[in-house]
Amino acid sequence: MSGFQFLFSAALWALPLAGLPLLLHLLFRRKSPLLPFPTLRLVRASIQQTAARKKVQRWLLLATRMLLLALLIWAVAQPARFLAAQWFDPNRSLAAAIVLDTSYSMQLTQHQASLLDKAQGMVVELLGRQLKDAQVALYTSQPNAAMEKLQPATSILANWKSFGPQPGDKPLSERIAAAAELLRSQQAAQKWLIVLSDLQNREFPRPIPAIEEGRVILLDLHPDEARSAGITTVRIEPAEPIPGITVEAHVQVMGRAGETRAMVIDLATPQGQNLLSKPPAIASFNGGGIAQMRIALQLPAPRWQLLTARLQGEDAMAWDDTRSWLIEIPPQQNVSVMEGDETAGGAARYLRLALDPSEGKQANWPLKVSATDDLSSAHVVVVPGPRWPDGQMARKLTDFAKSGGTVICFAQPGLEELWPSLSAEARGAWEAILPSAPLATAPAERSWRATAASEKDPLLAEWMLDAGQLNNLVVRRLVAFSSQDANVRSLLNVAAGEGAGRQYGLLYRRNIGAGRVYTFATRPEPRYTNLPTHPIFLPLLVKMSLRPAGQSRQLNVELGQPLVLSAGRVGGLSQIELEGPRHVRFVLPVGDSQSGKQFVFADATEPGLYTWRKPGQAEALAYTCVSLPPRESDLNYRAAETVVPEGQSTLIARSLGELAQRMEQVGQPQPRWSTPIALVLCLLCLETLMGSVSKLWNPLKWNPMARQAA
């Protein structure tokens, strides 16, 4: 690609003059005179050693002078570096791939314009000037097959439309790799890969690869000083609030270490009616530029509420100064406690009291309990004991769970004895509900102590961390299951003594479609267990009956993720209408998935509140809050030199003017005089030292006679 040339190459004809010192030495060499002298052996040896030293000195001095002359002639010839080919040659075909960073961090404002607007202006100017005769492909943070193929630059310019910010599912380096692969497959004489980005760390986990027979241009747009703060997280704990119970708002803010920002929090309905406003709180950023804030909230009564956190004051990137979190106060869950067989009456009574201790007298209790087999209006079904051999009921419960319902089932000890007598159809129906078929041998009757199988599970996190409290939970008889299915998870176990020896599952959770089935391996009766009177039974049973926390996560998604609504939550509709923030409406059909029937919308391109309705009706069935990606608020930039490989085929610039200047400089000779001139100066010093300081060549005299005398 490159090599040395000489701006005054005629001077190299003088290189033979470098041998002039050798020629003069040979022409004017003087022979040592012969003088008669007594034959003394030691004197003769001294003369020979002195002559040898002077000979070495003369040849070194001669070589230094020859090299000095050669380097002087080299410097006079003016060596310079030229590229083998110029960066821009209008007479040769050119293929270019432009990678434009359209991530939300490019919305940062500098000099009254966003970085994205500045980058798009550069692209337009490149298309109209340097690339006007080129074939160009355009890549952005979001894939677009129509733009990612080579076409005339004039065609792109004629149809140019400004890009808005886009969420990037993958780092920009992967988009650059795709653009580089396109260029490698082309036969153009010139290939340019042009990248315009603010060089966020997350976008470049690895350097840009070099392009064979191509050039890389990096336009570095990162701001000189990014004085911006942004809200990255807003949520509530617990995720499933209960009316009248205090919750805690968790807000995370990122900014410059050591600075502070004022933040306000308010609650409003989706229609904009204010429900609650908190006074400003001060976010103080630690050494890592993070502030964690927790604010207690007493949620009001409306079912749908929008929690919004706002930063006050001016900011260079305004979009992340506000973030919202949609809260749904769970509607009262209808719980059906099935009476079961004639032996389940006592268990059913225990369960109804555990699910609703006030027996319906407390109006704001989240559960409405009834003793009925009608599942049409139920959200939760509690089965005190299976009806054997009623396989039809098992299939009914399976369909109920698939549609998003919750089933809580209590197994009858001794089930393993009845199991072989069931028909194959009934066994298969119940195996779809229970963790598995019961093991043939039941655990021996004894005092089994409970242990937590998974303390990190959300169902157990709030009540089950006290191991001493769990030790008081005793089980005398239970049914043994084998939870080998990936959809089945053991939440509580029982073991003999201090957890030693064989363990058996006490509480299982099985995911079925959009719902779940909880199975206790025993019946809630005193002859089997002290579970009905244990302190954890009521809160555990109530929490299992509340709407699963995973459904609240469907209410709040990041831009770029699909919007999902379970058909079971809206009465099993076959169609639904979705209205976006700009009042654009879409009609969606119901679809089947592993999680059951649901509505999916994957084309949300704007942040804001999306409303789910029955087609043609105004009443909202549900909402989804779409937020901008929080990772874009972390302004952490990379140095441009670490992004692109060093080499003669790479140019880094901060503007198009600087780029044009750099490209012009590449076309000019680059002098390389410093090395030979430095060597000349060093050799001059060495020559002077060798010619004038003769003592350096006179080592200490060695007198063997004196050493013998001593």
KAPE-V45865 format. One record per residue. RES is the residue in one letter. PSI is psi in radians with two decimals (* if undefined). Layout:
RES_PSI / RES_PSI
This chain:
M_-0.53 / S_2.88 / G_3.05 / F_2.46 / Q_2.96 / F_2.27 / L_-0.47 / F_1.20 / S_-0.36 / A_-0.44 / A_-0.37 / L_-0.32 / W_-0.30 / A_-0.01 / L_-0.61 / P_-0.39 / L_-0.29 / A_-0.35 / G_0.04 / L_-0.76 / P_-0.65 / L_-0.71 / L_-0.79 / L_-0.64 / H_-0.72 / L_-0.61 / L_-0.66 / F_0.47 / R_2.30 / R_2.37 / K_2.58 / S_2.33 / P_2.62 / L_2.13 / L_2.39 / P_2.43 / F_2.53 / P_2.58 / T_1.72 / L_2.11 / R_-0.76 / L_-0.64 / V_-0.73 / R_-0.73 / A_-0.66 / S_-0.70 / I_-0.70 / Q_-0.72 / Q_-0.72 / T_-0.72 / A_-0.68 / A_-0.71 / R_-0.75 / K_-0.58 / K_-0.76 / V_-0.74 / Q_-0.75 / R_-0.75 / W_-0.64 / L_-0.75 / L_-0.65 / L_-0.79 / A_-0.68 / T_-0.75 / R_-0.66 / M_-0.80 / L_-0.63 / L_-0.78 / L_-0.72 / A_-0.75 / L_-0.61 / L_-0.75 / I_-0.71 / W_-0.78 / A_-0.67 / V_-0.56 / A_-0.15 / Q_1.32 / P_2.51 / A_2.74 / R_2.34 / F_2.49 / L_2.51 / A_-0.53 / A_2.58 / Q_2.77 / W_-0.66 / F_2.08 / D_1.85 / P_-0.22 / N_-0.04 / R_2.63 / S_2.53 / L_2.24 / A_2.29 / A_2.50 / A_2.09 / I_2.17 / V_1.95 / L_2.09 / D_1.96 / T_0.39 / S_2.90 / Y_-0.36 / S_-0.34 / M_-0.01 / Q_-0.06 / L_2.34 / T_2.29 / Q_2.22 / H_0.76 / Q_0.37 / A_2.53 / S_2.71 / L_-0.60 / L_-0.74 / D_-0.69 / K_-0.74 / A_-0.72 / Q_-0.63 / G_-0.66 / M_-0.73 / V_-0.77 / V_-0.74 / E_-0.68 / L_-0.75 / L_-0.54 / G_-0.21 / R_-1.57 / Q_-0.55 / L_0.27 / K_-0.48 / D_0.23 / A_2.84 / Q_2.19 / V_2.43 / A_2.47 / L_2.20 / Y_2.44 / T_-3.13 / S_-0.56 / Q_2.30 / P_2.49 / N_1.76 / A_-0.58 / A_-0.58 / M_-0.33 / E_0.70 / K_2.61 / L_2.34 / Q_2.81 / P_2.45 / A_-0.59 / T_-0.59 / S_-0.73 / I_-0.73 / L_-0.63 / A_-0.53 / N_0.38 / W_2.29 / K_2.39 / S_2.53 / F_2.42 / G_3.00 / P_2.53 / Q_2.48 / P_2.36 / G_2.02 / D_-0.48 / K_2.77 / P_2.64 / L_-0.46 / S_-0.53 / E_-0.60 / R_-0.64 / I_-0.70 / A_-0.65 / A_-0.69 / A_-0.70 / A_-0.65 / E_-0.64 / L_-0.77 / L_-0.63 / R_-0.51 / S_-0.03 / Q_2.74 / Q_0.25 / A_2.63 / A_-0.56 / Q_2.42 / K_2.20 / W_2.31 / L_1.99 / I_2.17 / V_2.23 / L_2.00 / S_2.80 / D_0.04 / L_0.85 / Q_2.50 / N_-0.76 / R_-0.40 / E_-0.28 / F_1.24 / P_-0.29 / R_2.75 / P_2.77 / I_2.29 / P_2.62 / A_2.66 / I_2.17 / E_2.28 / E_0.62 / G_3.02 / R_2.58 / V_2.23 / I_2.13 / L_2.05 / L_1.84 / D_2.00 / L_0.17 / H_2.51 / P_2.72 / D_-0.70 / E_1.95 / A_1.60 / R_1.51 / S_2.57 / A_2.64 / G_2.63 / I_2.13 / T_-0.41 / T_2.32 / V_2.19 / R_3.04 / I_2.68 / E_2.24 / P_2.77 / A_-0.53 / E_1.61 / P_2.72 / I_2.32 / P_2.38 / G_-0.15 / I_2.32 / T_2.35 / V_2.96 / E_2.16 / A_2.20 / H_2.14 / V_2.25 / Q_2.28 / V_2.43 / M_2.44 / G_-2.75 / R_2.32 / A_2.35 / G_-0.19 / E_3.01 / T_2.65 / R_2.51 / A_2.44 / M_2.47 / V_2.64 / I_2.40 / D_2.80 / L_2.42 / A_2.81 / T_2.85 / P_-0.41 / Q_-0.04 / G_0.05 / Q_2.17 / N_2.31 / L_-0.59 / L_2.41 / S_2.36 / K_2.56 / P_2.77 / P_2.46 / A_2.64 / I_2.16 / A_2.04 / S_2.10 / F_2.32 / N_-2.97 / G_-0.42 / G_0.06 / G_0.50 / I_2.43 / A_2.19 / Q_2.23 / M_2.43 / R_2.19 / I_2.19 / A_2.40 / L_2.42 / Q_1.83 / L_2.36 / P_-2.99 / A_-0.57 / P_2.51 / R_-0.76 / W_2.23 / Q_2.50 / L_1.95 / L_2.13 / T_2.29 / A_2.35 / R_2.38 / L_2.47 / Q_2.70 / G_2.89 / E_2.66 / D_2.61 / A_-0.26 / M_1.72 / A_-0.43 / W_-0.50 / D_0.20 / D_-0.14 / T_2.35 / R_2.46 / S_2.76 / W_2.14 / L_2.27 / I_2.32 / E_2.04 / I_1.97 / P_2.30 / P_2.77 / Q_2.20 / Q_2.28 / N_2.07 / V_2.15 / S_2.07 / V_1.93 / M_2.44 / E_-0.45 / G_-2.68 / D_-3.07 / E_-0.29 / T_-0.03 / A_0.06 / G_-0.79 / G_-0.73 / A_-0.71 / A_-0.66 / R_-0.77 / Y_-0.75 / L_-0.71 / R_-0.69 / L_-0.64 / A_-0.65 / L_-0.52 / D_1.54 / P_-0.50 / S_-0.07 / E_0.79 / G_0.02 / K_-0.39 / Q_1.94 / A_-0.61 / N_0.23 / W_2.35 / P_-0.12 / L_2.38 / K_1.91 / V_2.37 / S_2.66 / A_1.68 / T_2.69 / D_0.01 / D_2.05 / L_0.06 / S_-0.61 / S_0.18 / A_2.57 / H_-0.50 / V_2.41 / V_2.23 / V_2.19 / V_1.80 / P_-0.59 / G_2.45 / P_2.61 / R_1.90 / W_2.38 / P_0.95 / D_1.48 / G_-0.44 / Q_-0.70 / M_-0.66 / A_-0.74 / R_-0.61 / K_-0.73 / L_-0.63 / T_-0.80 / D_-0.65 / F_-0.75 / A_-0.69 / K_-0.55 / S_0.05 / G_0.04 / G_2.97 / T_2.30 / V_2.27 / I_2.01 / C_2.43 / F_2.15 / A_2.49 / Q_2.08 / P_2.41 / G_0.02 / L_-0.58 / E_-0.45 / E_-0.61 / L_-0.40 / W_-0.80 / P_-0.42 / S_-0.20 / L_2.66 / S_2.76 / A_-0.62 / E_-0.77 / A_-0.71 / R_-0.75 / G_-0.66 / A_-0.73 / W_-0.48 / E_-0.43 / A_-0.30 / I_-0.87 / L_2.87 / P_-0.60 / S_-3.11 / A_2.49 / P_2.54 / L_2.63 / A_-0.53 / T_2.21 / A_2.60 / P_2.59 / A_2.57 / E_2.05 / R_-3.12 / S_1.62 / W_2.36 / R_2.44 / A_2.56 / T_2.67 / A_2.18 / A_-0.49 / S_1.62 / E_-0.35 / K_-0.11 / D_2.36 / P_-0.52 / L_-0.54 / L_-0.22 / A_-0.65 / E_-0.45 / W_-0.28 / M_0.10 / L_-0.22 / D_1.71 / A_-0.59 / G_-0.66 / Q_-0.67 / L_-0.58 / N_-0.38 / N_-0.11 / L_2.04 / V_2.39 / V_2.27 / R_-0.71 / R_2.47 / L_2.94 / V_2.34 / A_2.23 / F_2.82 / S_1.91 / S_1.18 / Q_-0.27 / D_2.41 / A_-0.40 / N_-0.02 / V_2.32 / R_2.34 / S_2.23 / L_-0.65 / L_2.45 / N_2.92 / V_2.56 / A_2.80 / A_2.25 / G_-2.52 / E_0.92 / G_0.17 / A_2.79 / G_-2.81 / R_2.38 / Q_2.61 / Y_2.65 / G_2.40 / L_-0.68 / L_2.21 / Y_2.69 / R_2.26 / R_2.20 / N_2.21 / I_1.95 / G_-2.27 / A_-0.05 / G_-2.88 / R_2.75 / V_2.16 / Y_2.32 / T_2.11 / F_2.38 / A_0.27 / T_3.05 / R_2.52 / P_1.17 / E_2.53 / P_-0.51 / R_-0.28 / Y_-0.63 / T_2.77 / N_0.28 / L_-0.75 / P_-0.51 / T_0.06 / H_2.53 / P_-0.47 / I_-0.23 / F_-0.83 / L_-0.97 / P_-0.59 / L_-0.77 / L_-0.68 / V_-0.74 / K_-0.62 / M_-0.53 / S_-0.36 / L_2.85 / R_2.36 / P_2.49 / A_-0.47 / G_-0.46 / Q_-0.53 / S_-0.50 / R_-0.41 / Q_-0.28 / L_-0.41 / N_2.01 / V_2.81 / E_2.66 / L_2.30 / G_-0.33 / Q_2.67 / P_2.62 / L_2.21 / V_2.37 / L_2.18 / S_2.35 / A_-0.47 / G_-0.43 / R_-0.28 / V_0.53 / G_0.38 / G_0.64 / L_2.65 / S_-0.34 / Q_2.67 / I_2.69 / E_2.35 / L_2.21 / E_2.25 / G_-3.13 / P_-0.52 / R_0.33 / H_0.38 / V_2.34 / R_2.52 / F_2.46 / V_2.13 / L_2.34 / P_2.73 / V_2.56 / G_2.77 / D_2.49 / S_3.10 / Q_-0.40 / S_0.18 / G_-2.94 / K_2.33 / Q_2.82 / F_2.35 / V_2.28 / F_2.00 / A_0.17 / D_0.52 / A_2.04 / T_-0.06 / E_2.51 / P_2.78 / G_-2.88 / L_2.21 / Y_2.36 / T_2.25 / W_2.27 / R_2.80 / K_2.44 / P_2.23 / G_0.07 / Q_2.72 / A_-0.42 / E_2.31 / A_2.29 / L_-0.60 / A_2.94 / Y_2.74 / T_2.26 / C_2.09 / V_2.11 / S_2.73 / L_2.67 / P_2.12 / P_-0.45 / R_-0.37 / E_-0.24 / S_-0.27 / D_1.70 / L_1.60 / N_1.87 / Y_2.68 / R_2.64 / A_2.41 / A_-0.57 / E_-0.36 / T_-0.10 / V_-0.67 / V_2.53 / P_2.51 / E_2.58 / G_3.01 / Q_-0.19 / S_0.34 / T_2.36 / L_2.36 / I_2.29 / A_2.75 / R_-0.18 / S_2.93 / L_-0.56 / G_-0.77 / E_-0.63 / L_-0.80 / A_-0.68 / Q_-0.73 / R_-0.70 / M_-0.62 / E_-0.67 / Q_-0.62 / V_-0.57 / G_-0.23 / Q_2.68 / P_2.44 / Q_1.81 / P_2.48 / R_0.98 / W_-0.34 / S_-0.70 / T_-0.91 / P_-0.63 / I_-0.70 / A_-0.71 / L_-0.67 / V_-0.81 / L_-0.73 / C_-0.73 / L_-0.61 / L_-0.77 / C_-0.73 / L_-0.70 / E_-0.74 / T_-0.73 / L_-0.75 / M_-0.58 / G_-0.39 / S_-0.50 / V_1.51 / S_-0.33 / K_-0.39 / L_-0.37 / W_0.18 / N_1.53 / P_2.98 / L_2.34 / K_2.54 / W_2.00 / N_1.74 / P_-0.52 / M_-0.68 / A_-0.65 / R_-0.62 / Q_-0.65 / A_-0.64 / A_*
